[in-house]
Amino acid sequence: MADTQGSRNTQAAADEKGTAELILRISRYGKSESWTDFTIQADRDMTIVDILEYIRFSMDSTLAFRHSCHHGSCGTCACLINGKERLACMTAVGQLLDEKLDKKNDGKADGKAGESVESTADAALTRGLITVEPLKGFPRVGDLVVDMTSMIENFPRSASYLRDNELAPSRELVFPGFLPLRFENCIECGSCMSACPVAETFIGPAPLAAMNRELKKLGKALQNSGNEEKNRELSQTILQNTPEQSREDRRMKIEQIAFSDTGASACQNHFACSRVCPAGVAPGRHIQELKKAERSKEI
């Protein structure tokens, strides 16, 4: 049974256009009740982080959740929202209610004559229920807080967070003497790890994708070892001044882990990881590339 808090007049803006009564059902940790319902008034543009902050400051100061950047770049607020891995700071109320309405209307194109889409949407808004849970597959330490140590520890040691910027104009035209770089897309939110259904011992999508990226950089550096200028740029920027011999050692160590029984071969090709990734990393594709690389070494 859920513990219900809040009321219809929780916020003064309740009667403004675009607001709706919502029930945010939050999974709790260490409480006598496993779920708590918070009834609030919210507009469509509010994000789940906005609502969680409102609840913590105005309704329940014991609510524990993680957040930082508020714009989808840090990954700390990832959680299960309506059963799907998402970033709470990038998930708006309107998006969730529209999804709920779309599901309701699937297969019901022959609804009542004269019933407008707008009136149906309004009805869905007033009955909005949103569930929020912590990510799966990690030890839980708070309401919506998990310990991601197991994921972080499997990332390649001293892995570079920089890569070539494929969107930058020619270096010679715009960046004379500099290598145009950008950060890697992965924000280490853990969504892919939570979505992965593999039950056996498995390193997981995020670390394996990082290993594949690092192997590509190391391979490119070793290929350019005869080109002094490119070698110097790669060493000083992307590979953090790693000596050439150490690069080969690192590649062998990463491959030993990536090609182990708990590495890429343990992936069962569900691709759930790629579907939930908020940064477009496509971990599933990286794992397939590792499998291909492993097969080529066996030939």
Secondary structure, DSSP 8 states (H G I E B T S, - for coil): --EEEE-TTSSGGGGSTTEEEEEEEEE-SSSSSSEEEEEEEEETT-BHHHHHHHHHHHT-TT-------SSSSS-TTEEEETTEEEEGGG-BHHHHHHHHHHHHHTT-TT--TT--HHHHHHHHHHTEEEEEE--SSS-B-SSS-B--HHHHHTS-TT--SEEE-TTS--HHHH-TTS--EEE-S-----HHHHH----S----HHHHHHHHHHHHHHHHHHHTTT-HHHHHHIIIIISTT--HHHHHHHHHHHHHHHTSTTTGGG--S--HHHHH-TT---HHHHHHHHHHHHHHHH-
